[in-house]
Amino acid sequence: MENAEYLKKMIVPIAAVLLVAGDIYTDGLPGEYLLTQRWRDIHSSYSPLTNAAFLIEEDYISVRGAIAPVLQREFTLWELGLTVPIGLHQSAGINWIGEGDGDVQEGSFDSQGRIIPGGETEKNTNSFIMMTYAINPWQKLSVGANFNIAYQSNFGDPVRGFGLDLGASYRIIRHPVLGNHIAGISTVNLIAPSMNNTYVPKFGNKGEYSRDLKLGLLSTFWENRIESGLDFDLKDFFANADEFKKFNSGSESWIKSAKQLEWGLSWRCGVWILRMFKLYYQMGFNDNAVDFWGLSGGVNMPGMNNGRDLSVIYQYNLKTEGDRASTHTVYARAEIGPHREELYARRMSRMLDTTPNDLYNKARTLYAMGKYWNAFFIFGQILSRFPDFFKNDWVEYYYHSCQEKLDMRGASAEGYREMVEKYPRSEAADHANLGRMRIAYRNGDSDKVQALFSQINRIDTPDSLKYHACYLMAETALKEANYAEAVRLFSLVPPGHPDYVFARHSLAIAHIYREDTQSAIDAFADIIEADIETGHEKEILNRSYIFLGYIFYEELSLSKAVSALRKVSQESYFYEDALLGLAWTAVKARQWIDCRKAGEKLIGYSKKPVVQAEGGLLKAYGHIMKKEYPLAVTTLQDARALIAGTEPPSKDSLVFLERKYHSDRISYEGIAEKAEELAMARPTGLVVRLTDSLHMHQKEIKNKIDDFLVYNDEFERRSFFARKLDDVARDIEYALAYARKLAEQIEAAKAEEKALKKDVELQKEIEKIKEEMEKLDAAEEEETH
């Protein structure tokens, strides 16, 4: 009862004052001084009251204040705040927003209803304390929360309450030319303080502060010299209907009034002149069109504060409605201490923790060893855990390069493109464009190869990358039978460049197509004279020896052909071709022992029945010329058995396998997408197990893809040898018949010689018996006489 009587005495003067003040900075909503932004507009981008997530954008410890006297200082609004960066991706802050009302005397009504002031003087003060935490959990997204304590002196009968607000922001773009743009969404009094006399919350209680839903866009241009802020507020969007009452003085009772949903749109634009003076223009809109406009100006002199902000700004604001009252606000803000990245670096140094560098070096080592899967996940961890690492442009390049090495073409090409957009001035950007060009070449996308070649072939691009691009563009021209352009581009690649020997080889092929044999020989000779180091370079050298050997064979320079073909390594993919060439060169040179040896090696080395059969044919030629006809017959019979039932590769089987390949490609891109998710995840035990399982699946699909690519590359080669099947079979039958005939003739001659030998021996035996009989007859005659 005492409180009721007290409030009855105070209610009229209080209501009168509040109604006047309401036209200045509120529309009568509970806690309206928190909802309106115009009196604190210039500092709104730094305030957790606007959006808790915005504190992530603060890189220094900052202190700020704003004070706005209203109605000749009868009311005062203020905001004081402190923001402290924590590490690279977190911030904390404390904020005090307050409203101080003027003094109010007790009063009473006389018989005519007039107010009679008198008695004690009281005042009402509102305080709103916000404790804020913000974090940047994922790439461009930041989130934050405010824990709020509201206190109201309530003319000597204090009430209090607790609340919670949430906010989120997203960095739309950060570009040196287009500027920095951050969008945000937040609440004010999402869980609103329920003002009562105890510290126990009573949700839904009369007296709850009104709520506000905020949407904002912060933009800066031209190295922060131009600033723009756009805020949309939906006020009292979830209000207690009991709050919408008004006092009926006639009946001394409260009656319901209509609830009206309010909204506001405010915009400000400022310019920083000579790195010293700041000027702003402000406008506000509501459902009655223009609500207010204002001008602000002051100084911001980072030159006096070691490059950190140090500003004092005055704001004049004029409402366009009601009595067109004006407000004045004075702002001050200062940044102190080192940058958050410097603090982080110092702490890391004290802890002797060089994790980003260690991870980077480890990933680069794995990359150099060809362990791209493992390197990919370590590069992903750097991007996820250390988004501000100073080498992240290269980290992103190698991250997507690992995808390229793993033949994840779609993910790699898209990643390269995004990396170039994110780091357009980085040296790694040209490397990424070259990677995109390689993928486009493998995919047979000639138009994209040409477009990227033009993009890379700029004045400021390093020559080494230009020559890589020239090589790829020349290979594309060679595929399209544009031999003149291919010759021109291949010739640009200089000695010592990683693509030099490959460019010279393809240059020689282009000359062969143009029927310029001598130029082709000269290009192959350049490869032989070059410094050969890698396995791929050794293999292209072997292939060059094959072409030289065949060119010399056609020109009947047989000694040169043999010399070139004998230099092909036995471990080379092209050793089979070298053996074929040596065998046929030996036939042409009538070196039958060499022919027989080369054919025998070919039978044991090749896995192709037609080639093995041709090796048997060449071996048989050696035997025939050495008159070893039975051996020739045996060899030719084995060769004929090898090709019995052999069928050339089917075009239908190639089409079927192509369809299966494209299906595997789709599955593989799904694996690439899942791998990216795991690479960015925190490496828990579950993530490690999922990664290992995914790796097994990745290797299985990758092997299928590689098998098809090898099959596709070999298809024309097998088709070429298969087209020789009839020729080889016919030559085998002819040689077999010839060898058999000669073998039979020899056998017949041997039989005749054997029979003749037997006749001579029989005649000798008869002569011997005849002599013995004559001796016996002579002995008998002597005995008779």
Phi, psi and omega in degrees: 000322180296318178297321181295317179295321180297314180294327179296323178291325188268342194296323183291309179295326179294313181298321180297317180294316183293325179294323177292313181294329182300329179287342181277307188227008178215175169238027175087003180283146179300130181069029185298332180298341175276333186275321181284145185246348192295329181284346180231028190298318186295327180263009186298329181287346178260354191261133174292343175296328175285310179195119182298329183291340181295341181296339178297332183284351179279122181259350178236160166297130183227143173238144183210158177207149176217135180224134183227104174283138183235142179052063179051045175067016173293329175233149178224131174249142179210158173216127176236136183213153176225129177238134181233116175293142177237111182063209182268337192228019180220155176213154175226155180201164173225138186224142176232114176250133184220159175225120178250118180274160178288170179292142178230128177270152172297152180210172178212171180256138174274185184295339180261008178083012179273150181279131176245103179291156177162172180083202185285156176261133178231165175215163178240131178233132176254132175231140181226107182261128181239125173251122194240143171225133180226148182214149175253089189280337187206114173045248187267359184267133174233148178225156180205164180218147175244131169257122192247144172234119179254136180223135180227123182293331170054042176056044176093358177237076191300146171229158186208166178190167182236149181211175181216138176230153178233151177210155177216148177221156181220127178281103183293314181203146173225103190222139182297334181257311184284344175097184180249133183224128182232127177255146181216156173222137185204173178234156167238122181064042176304307164259102191279144175299128175264100190288119177209184187273356181241172177270004178271121181298141174233085185292141183084003181286146173301140181104002176298143175291149179287156183256159180217137173248124186245137169239133184220156175222117177254132182223142172226150182225160170053058178056046176068014180281337177239133184232141179220142177223133180230124183229133175243129182240131172250103192269145174055038187286351181214068190260158173280122185298333181293344180287341185267074177226159175224156185276127176263100186295334181293317181257003183050051179215166177263135176238152181290143174237162183291139174277134180235120179285124185253149174220159178212147177229120180238148181218140176222150177217129183229157178228142180254116187255126176057028180055031183216310187256141178237135178230138181229149168239136185231146174216149176227147181229150172216195184291352175255029180077229185287125182266317181202166169215160183198165176231144178221149178199152179176201183239147169221112191237078178296338178297337178267001185225039178054042176084001180259156182298140172212101191227149171224126186223141176248138182235134173245131185228137182229123174286148180260355183249169175061231181270013177053045181290152180246157175230158180229136178228138174245129180246149171216139180210143178215140172258138182227159176079179180282164177297150182301326178291325177293317177299318180296317180297320179296315180296317178298322179294318180295326181276359184053037183255106178250042187308311182300315179295318179298315179296319180297314180296321179295317180295319179296323178296313178298321178298315180295331179278357180082012178267072190288328180298310180295319179297321181303315183288329177288318175300322178296322178296323177298313181296325182283315187270335184229067184295344179255014178300133190292346178256020187292341173296317178287325177301314179296321179298310182293328176302312180282334175293323175299320176299319178296316180297328177277003178066029172273076194296313183298311181296320181294313181298316179293320178296318176301316182299314180294324180295321178295320178294324183283323182234066186295335182261001180285149175297333181290342183297318179294323177297320179295318178297324177294321176299318176299323181292320178299316181295317178299321178297315179296326179279356180073023181268085185296323181296317179291323176302315180296318181295317180289327177299317178296324181289321181283327186281053177261169182295320187274000178282136178304143183301322182303317180290325177300319181292323173302314181296321177300317181299313180295320179294323179293320178298323177295318177297322179296319177298325182270011176065022175269074191291325180296315179293322179298316178300317182298314184286320178299324182292343181284339183285119188274161174302146181092341178284145181304333181265005189301306186294326179290322178294319179294323179295312179294327175300317178298319179298318179299320177296322179298316177298328179273003179063033176254079188295319182296318178296324177296316179299319179297320180293319176296323179296325177299324179292318181297325182275350183282161176281113183259126183234307188278164178297322179294322178294322177297322181289322178290331174294316178300318179295324178295320177298322178299311181297318178299316180300317181290324177296314180294325177299315180294330180271005179064022172270074193292324180294321177292323179297314179297318180300318181290316185290328179290346179275354178287127183294144179293337178277356185282150173299332185267008181297325177302317178294325179295318179296318176301314180298317180297319182296314181289328174296320178296323177297314182293328180271358181059037175260085193288329178294316178295324179297314180297318181293317180295319178297319180296318177297322182295322178298317183281336186269316188284151176254002182262122182304321182294318180292320177299319179296320178294325175297320177296320178299315180293321177297320180295323176303319179298318180294318182299313182293339175264010178062029177262066190295317179300321178295322178296317179298315180298316180296318182290326176296319177296320180295319179296323179293328181296322185261003178294124179080002179288132180244145177292157179303139183269135176295328179296320179295325177295317179297317179298314181292329176296318178297317178296323179298315180295324176295318177296326178297317179298316178297322182291324176294327174296321176296320179298318179296317179294322179297322178297319178298315181291326180296329181270353182276157176295132188285071175280174178300321179296318180296320179297316179296318178296323179296315179297318179296317180295325180297319178299316179295320180298315181295323179297311180292322180298321178296322177295318179296315180296321179299319179293318180299321177294315179300317181295317178295326183275348188301309181295325179295314178295322179298321179297312180292324179295326178294339177275358186303312181297319180297315181296316180298317180296317179295323179295315180297318180295313181295323180296316179297317180297315181294320180296317181299314179295322179295320179294320179298319180294320180296320179294318178298320180294323180292317178296318179295323180292319179294319179298320179295322178294320178299317180297316181295322179294320179297320178296321180293320178296316180299321181293317179295321180298318179296318180296322179292321178296322178295321179294318179297320180294323181291322180293321180296320180295320179294328180290318180281000000 
